[in-house]
Every structure is written in C-alpha cells, then in structure tokens.
Amino acid sequence: MEYLINRTDSGWVVTLFNNNGVYKPQQGLAQVDRGASVMAIVSLAGRAAESAREWTGDTTLAVKSKAVNQP
C-alpha cells in the first residue's frame, strides 16, 4: 500500500495506491489481477472526521470511531 497526503483549504486528501495484484515480469507487459484487494483503515488520531468520500467512484464512506474503513 502506498499513500499520499495533501492538505486543502477545507481538510485533507488521502490517496491510497493498492499495488497488490500487479505482476511485472522481467520482460513483457505487466499483468494486473483486478480481484486483488487490501483492507485499509485510515485512522484520524486526535480528531474526528466529519465525512469521507471515495473520488474514483464518487462514493460516501462511513466514518466510525474516528476511522474510515474501506475494504
């Protein structure tokens, strides 16, 4: 899992990259297993999130106990 964190005027943007399922042979094109997934928990230490949204699917995510869980 790779991540980027950016501050905006109204909050934070956290970008997560799932590299699980990307196989790069020494020669040839990369093979991608689209079914590969990673369980990611974004914890907000000391602060409670008001809302969370996935931009690629424009989906609202549930915020529970100061954390956002998305399989």
C-alpha positions, 0 to 999 in steps of 0.5 A: 500500500502506498499513500499520499497526503495533501492538505486543502483549504477545507481538510485533507486528501488521502490517496491510497495506491493498492499495488497488490495484484500487479505482476511485472515480469522481467520482460513483457507487459505487466499483468494486473489481477483486478480481484486483488484487494487490501483492507485499509483503515485510515485512522484520524488520531486526535480528531474526528472526521466529519465525512469521507468520500471515495473520488474514483467512484464518487462514493460516501464512506462511513466514518466510525470511531474516528476511522474510515474503513474501506475494504 
